[in-house]
């Protein structure tokens, strides 16, 4: 057994999924969240429900029964310097909110290794990709200045491929996994930091769940990759599926977005994958369209970006705009992506106007 790490996770909703795996390894996890969430997590822990292949019933992980210890608090409760690793599991617009912004800045200045688990790669991670004009990408970010003090070498990206939702009829400490795929994390520039990721990968691999039929292996692993580009495989999925859940009249499920016009979905998906290859990815870093299209058949809910827009939110993560701006720097464009970006711009403008009334 390795020495337990002390890990800080910003964001208790999606963060609790990764936390459940880390707690199995005996690591200590602190979750940064809203006061009502923190009270509930500290009183009752959290539950993760997930399907397991070949098993009729789902399993439920109860954090109170795991070897590691979890605690939750507000943004002012913790000093990043006390931790071995920080994880960013909130949506990108949330990092400019009062309290969180100051904590993020303290994380940047601490130089503690920081792993983003966002769909929207933080600007310092993009700076690790050679050959881009980073200033020209700033319009894709809600507030690019929150990332100013990060050393790009201390920040890496972990692709949030597993899909999970908070069931609307349950308390906020319950998370339902709907697509139990793996977290894929790119290396840091520092070998000591990479050793932490490799150890966490091994600890999560060793997890076995006590089911009535005996100890079983669980899905949702952490996979360490030497390539910077492996987590960017998520981009094609976001552009072909998630953002295309957004329509002029409302929203549709991710399955509908992908399968109602499979050839258009394939065209968008392959365009984004080819863009990543132009940035330096190996073709093998990307996920083939057929594999994604098969997984999308199980995505029976609209993506979170579509739900947020429909609920009147004034800011969402703009991976759609980031990909469009990067493509533009390479002299490329795709009409469907341009139309998606224009539609999201229009819907956000309407939401912001409604907020200001």
PyMOL commands that set and color helices and strands:
alter all, ss='L'
color gray80, all
select helices_A, chain A and resi 15-24+35-44+63-65+80-82+92-96+100-110+123-126+135-140+144-147+152-154+191-205+230-240+242-245+254-259+262-279+283-285+289-296+304-310+319-329+335-356
alter helices_A, ss='H'
color red, helices_A
select strands_A, chain A and resi 6-10+28-32+47-50+59-62+70-73+85-88+114-116+155-159+163-165+174-179+183-186+208-211+214-217+222-225+246-247+250-251
alter strands_A, ss='S'
color yellow, strands_A
deselect
rebuild
show_as cartoon
